[in-house]
């Protein structure tokens, strides 16, 4: 019989052994999940045969220019390591005829040998710190234990370029991606202690970083310090989905992420990413930057990211599952919202029947992403008040080779002989007064526009309601002797174009022309109403261009591309002096409905369109929205005067002629409070507001504290009695 002392010594040994076994089980589970992911997408045998057929005797592949490592070449070498992974998947896939194929394995070894002998290093850091380590790391996880040990060892320094001291591992989307590549390689190398450290780094990356690279407090995402909105690119696939991927891999193990981190990711998906997607289903081109000049595929986003987070949390589960149903085509859009991303100057507005956006910039952020590595060289004006409108989501799909980049939907642009070079795209903003007022359901946008390219200025605003929105522009002035236009829309031509002109209804023949005394234009279930019959430019014809003309990437096709395009614009003439425009957009409407709405002005009243104040009233909703560029006053109804003592924006919700709710915002981001007076006596609810009644003047002065710090520019809503 063992002594008591011997038994005491055995207990901690058993505990350590048990802990070791549990840790090994956790590691095994994580590795199984990663491998299942890697093997999930099948490689057809015909593809493997094609890959094998194009391999040369030395292990290189036909069709790859191994000598060109320049940034604009887009690193075709990545195809070499990617094809090795495809071959390895076939080798390890039982349904494949290449399962455990010795000739296939020999070619994998030959291809890897060629790579490690040459160690191709691209001019773009991404090639060396992400593309190559990703592919070689995946190759190791799939088949590494069957490869010659010397080749595995020689590949390790190349995989090791993905490390936390790499230049690309700076805080933002790429940091999680690089950490993930490193974590997978540590599993392959059985370095579990360092794996634990890297998992903690990944978990710690989900946090607010307002004013720096990363997630902003409005749930937009900035990849760089230029403060350009990168939510749909780096902030989606390289940040949110990369974090979600690892939260799934480690769920239920000792490495599992804290619940509050995963819930924070859910908030980012629902309040940031999905609100900058058409119905939460399709990419919103308004958020795209240089990638807009690359050919895309129109399809719903995957549901995998949602399925992964739901493994670890039930937080906001119903909302996530609704997005899943939408993406699978099992539900129709039903959500209505308005949201202003005040850290990125981006406004989104959705109703079940349409989705629209306004993209701007200010002194607080730059206008557009630089055309790194070639794409996006024509995007100079894509933040100049761009207003895209989508009913389906594919209205602008791959229009870009034939697009007129000086007639961008919603923008006011000086028409130059040609755009400046790509090096002149990114500019600092010149104006503070850029913002929106919104209660989460309705909203208005104001842009005191000053072009950093052309010396053009304008006051531009948008007012959004359930069935329509109003677009106003005034004080449009420039000094160069060049024409200036405001474009209502430039979109793929999907139907006949109909218009009401001089009281006559006509179908517009194909071509491009100027038209006067136009009351409304109708195209593809969208109506454009002119409250005062207007002179407009209208084009509905075939346009031709090429992908190579809009990017400096060497692999872009020079083949001519032709598309039928609809464009509608105002021509303000050369060197305009305080020109203006006004129009109403009515989405998802029939021609008959448009004609009826046009006759009644759809309950819309344009109260002011001056350099001091732009204001619109929707009588049916009882909502008045105002953009004060300076202090001033206006009568919004009989016996109801509104006065603001500073710059600012206001939205008043009236019921029965009485104010029921007040929403305020400070686009300039300079105020701590806004003072606004309204006729009649009221009481206000809330700690951030004081209501002072002047019995003599029969007015109420609302003194409202506006958000500060990281919330500067956000709206505040006050309930009124």
C-alpha positions, 0 to 999 in steps of 0.5 A, a space after each residue: 500500500 502506498 503511503 499518504 505522502 506518495 498519494 499526495 505526490 500522485 494527485 498533482 501529477 494526475 491533475 497535470 496529466 489531465 490538463 495536458 490531455 484536455 489541452 491536447 483535445 482542444 488543440 486537436 479540435 481547433 486543427 480539425 476545424 481549420 482543416 475542415 474549412 480548408 477542405 470545404 471547397 472542392 477542387 474538381 479533378 478537371 481543374 487538377 488535371 489542368 494544373 498538372 498539365 501546365 507544370 514545367 519540368 522545373 516545377 514552374 507553371 506556364 502562364 506566370 511571368 515570374 520575372 515581373 514582381 512589380 506592384 501593378 503586376 498583381 503578383 501572379 506568383 500567388 497562383 503558383 502557391 495557390 495551385 499547390 494548395 489545390 493539388 494538395 486538397 485533391 491528394 487528401 480528398 477521398 472522393 477525388 481520383 487523385 486521392 493519395 496519387 503518387 504522381 500528384 504528390 511528386 508534382 507538389 514536391 517539385 512545385 514547392 522545391 521550385 518555389 523555395 529555390 527562388 523565394 519570390 518576393 514581390 514589391 508589394 508587402 502584401 505579397 510576402 506577408 500575406 499571400 505567400 505565407 497563407 498559401 504555404 501555411 495552408 499547404 503545410 496543414 493539408 499535406 506538410 507531414 508527407 512532404 520532405 522535411 528539408 522542403 518544409 524547413 526551407 519554406 518556414 522562413 517564407 511562412 514566417 514573414 507573417 509575424 507580429 513584427 511585420 510591417 503589415 501587422 499594424 493595428 487594423 484589418 491586416 493585423 488579425 489576418 497576419 496573426 491568423 496565418 502565424 497561429 495556423 503555422 504554430 499549430 503545424 509546428 506544435 508550438 502551443 505556448 506561442 499559439 496561446 499568445 497569438 490567440 490573445 492578440 487576435 482576441 484583443 484586436 476587437 476594440 474601438 480605435 476612434 481617431 486611429 486605424 481600426 473600428 470607429 465608435 460609429 461602427 465604420 472602419 478606417 484601415 489607414 490614418 487618412 480616415 477613409 471609410 474602409 468598412 466593406 473592404 478591410 473592415 469586413 473580410 480582413 477584420 470582422 470575418 477574420 476575428 469571427 473565423 478564429 472565434 469559431 475555431 477556438 469556441 468551446 476550448 480553453 482558448 475561447 474568446 470572451 463573450 463580450 468580445 464576440 458580442 462586440 463583433 455582432 454589434 459591428 456586423 449589425 450596426 456597421 457592416 450590414 447597414 452599409 450593404 444593400 438590404 444587408 445582402 449585397 455590396 454597397 458600391 458607395 463604400 468601395 474605394 479603389 476596388 470599384 475599378 475591378 470586375 466583380 460578381 453580383 451575388 449575396 454575401 455568405 451566411 458563414 460569418 453569422 453561423 460562426 458567431 452564433 456558435 458562441 453567442 445568442 446576442 441579437 440572434 433574431 437580427 442575425 438570423 433575419 440577415 441569414 434568411 435575406 441572404 438565402 432568399 427566404 425573406 424579403 427586406 423589411 427594415 427601415 432605418 437612417 444612419 449617419 457614420 459621423 466618423 466617416 461622413 457616410 449616410 445610409 438610408 433604407 426602406 424595404 423597397 430601396 437603399 440609398 447613400 450619400 458619401 462626403 468628406 471634410 477637414 476631418 478626413 480625406 476624400 478617397 483612398 489612394 490608388 495603391 497598386 493600380 486600381 481606382 485611378 479615376 476615382 477623384 470625385 467619388 466622395 463629392 456628395 455621391 448619391 447612389 440609389 438601388 432597388 435591387 442592388 445591381 443597378 451599377 454592376 460592372 458599369 465602371 469601364 464605360 462610366 463617365 467619372 465626371 458625372 458621378 451620381 449625386 455630385 457637382 463636378 467641373 467638367 475638365 478635358 480629362 481627369 488629373 493623374 492618379 497621384 492627385 486623387 487623395 486630397 484633404 477636405 477643405 470644409 468643416 460643415 459636413 454632416 447629417 441629422 437623424 433620429 434613426 428612421 428619417 434624416 437629412 444631410 448637408 455638405 458645404 462642398 469645397 472641391 480640393 481639385 477644382 476651386 468649385 464650391 456649392 451648398 448641397 443637401 438631401 432630405 430623406 422620407 419614406 417614399 421619396 427624397 429631396 436634393 437641393 443645391 445652391 451657391 454653386 460657384 467656380 472661377 475657371 471658365 469650364 462647365 459645371 454639372 450636377 448629375 442626378 444619376 448615371 446608371 445602367 439603362 434598364 428600360 425605356 426613358 419616359 418624360 413629361 415635357 411641356 405637358 406632353 408625355 413622351 418616350 425619349 429616343 436613344 441618344 444624348 441631348 439637352 431638354 427644356 421645360 421638363 416636369 419629370 423623367 422616369 427610368 427603371 421604376 425611379 422617378 425624378 421630379 422637378 418642382 419647377 420645370 427644368 432644363 436638363 441633360 439626358 443620355 440613354 445610349 451605348 457607351 464604350 470603354 475598357 477595364 484597362 482604361 480605369 486601372 494601371 494593373 497590368 492584368 486588366 483587359 484592354 478589350 472594348 466593353 459596351 453597356 447601355 447607360 442612362 444619365 441625367 444631369 443639370 448643366 450649370 454652364 461655364 463659370 457659374 455664379 451662385 447657380 442652384 438646383 432642386 429635384 425629388 427622387 421617387 424610388 420604386 414607383 410606376 409611371 402612373 404613380 409618378 404622374 399623380 405624385 408630380 401633380 401633388 408634389 407628394 406632400 413635399 414643400 421646399 421651404 428654402 434653398 439659399 446659401 444660409 438655409 436649406 429646408 424641406 417639409 413633408 406635410 404627410 409625415 409632419 416632418 421638417 428638416 433644416 440645414 442652417 449654414 448660419 444662424 437664422 429663422 424660418 416659418 415652417 407652418 402657419 404661426 410656427 417659426 423656428 430660429 437657430 442661433 448658430 450653424 447646425 441641423 434640425 429635424 422637427 416632428 410635428 403632430 397636430 401642429 405641435 412639436 412632439 420631437 426635436 433632433 439636432 446635430 452639429 456638422 461643424 463639430 465645434 459646438 457644445 450646445 445648440 440653441 433653437 427656439 420654436 413658437 409656442 410653449 413646450 416642456 422637454 424631457 431629458 438631462 441634455 436639454 433645457 426648455 425656456 419659455 418666453 411668455 411675452 414672445 410666445 416661444 420656447 428656447 431649447 438649449 440642447 447639449 450635443 454629443 462630444 468626444 468620439 461622438 462629435 457629429 452624432 445627432 441627439 433627439 429630445 422628446 417634447 411635451 
